[in-house]
Amino acid sequence: MISRDDCKTWEGFLLLDCRDSVSYPDAACADNGFIYAIYDRERYNAREILMAKFTEEDVLAGKIVNKKSQLKVIVSKLG
């Protein structure tokens, strides 16, 4: 979700990964207009580190609308 007023109100909603056992510990806004989120999935089974690359427009639309946005990109998989 996006807040434009210091977290008083929120708009939009983009679910980055609907699977069980995921966490979203870190996100950053880049100068190129994309938001990057890094998270893990199943630390003890799948042992994946994933990335999501998306825009505010994607969040407001509730789905990926930018053709360069990506969800569930595996960055690292142990084992």
C-alpha positions in Angstrom: 0.0 0.0 0.0 1.1 3.6 -0.5 0.7 6.5 1.9 1.2 10.1 0.7 0.4 11.7 4.1 2.9 10.2 6.6 0.8 7.0 7.1 -2.5 8.7 8.0 -4.3 7.1 5.0 -3.4 4.4 2.6 -4.3 3.6 -1.0 -3.7 0.7 -3.4 -2.7 -2.9 -2.5 -0.2 -5.2 -4.2 0.4 -8.7 -2.8 4.0 -9.6 -3.7 3.8 -13.3 -2.9 0.6 -15.2 -1.9 2.4 -18.3 -0.7 2.8 -19.4 2.9 5.9 -18.8 4.9 7.2 -15.6 3.3 8.4 -12.4 5.0 9.0 -8.9 3.6 11.9 -7.5 5.7 13.4 -4.9 3.4 12.3 -2.5 0.6 13.9 0.5 -1.1 12.8 3.1 -3.6 15.3 3.6 -6.5 16.0 6.6 -8.6 14.6 4.8 -11.6 11.1 4.8 -10.2 11.0 1.2 -9.1 10.5 -0.1 -5.6 12.6 -3.2 -4.8 11.6 -5.6 -2.0 13.8 -8.5 -0.8 12.2 -11.2 1.2 12.7 -14.9 2.1 10.4 -17.9 1.7 10.6 -21.0 3.9 13.9 -20.4 5.6 14.2 -24.1 6.6 12.6 -25.9 3.6 12.6 -24.0 0.2 15.4 -21.6 1.6 14.8 -19.0 -1.0 15.6 -15.3 -1.1 13.4 -13.5 -3.6 13.0 -10.0 -5.0 10.0 -8.0 -6.3 10.5 -5.0 -8.5 7.4 -2.8 -8.9 6.1 0.7 -9.2 3.6 2.9 -7.4 1.3 2.5 -10.4 1.4 -1.3 -9.9 0.5 -0.9 -6.2 -2.4 1.5 -7.0 -3.7 -0.8 -9.8 -3.5 -3.8 -7.5 -1.6 -5.8 -10.1 1.5 -5.5 -12.3 0.8 -2.9 -15.0 4.4 -1.9 -15.8 5.9 -4.4 -18.3 9.3 -4.1 -16.5 7.9 -5.0 -13.1 8.5 -8.5 -11.7 7.4 -10.5 -8.8 8.8 -13.7 -7.2 12.3 -13.4 -8.7 14.6 -16.0 -7.0 17.8 -14.3 -6.0 19.3 -17.2 -4.0 18.2 -20.8 -3.3 20.3 -22.9 -0.9 20.6 -26.6 -1.4 
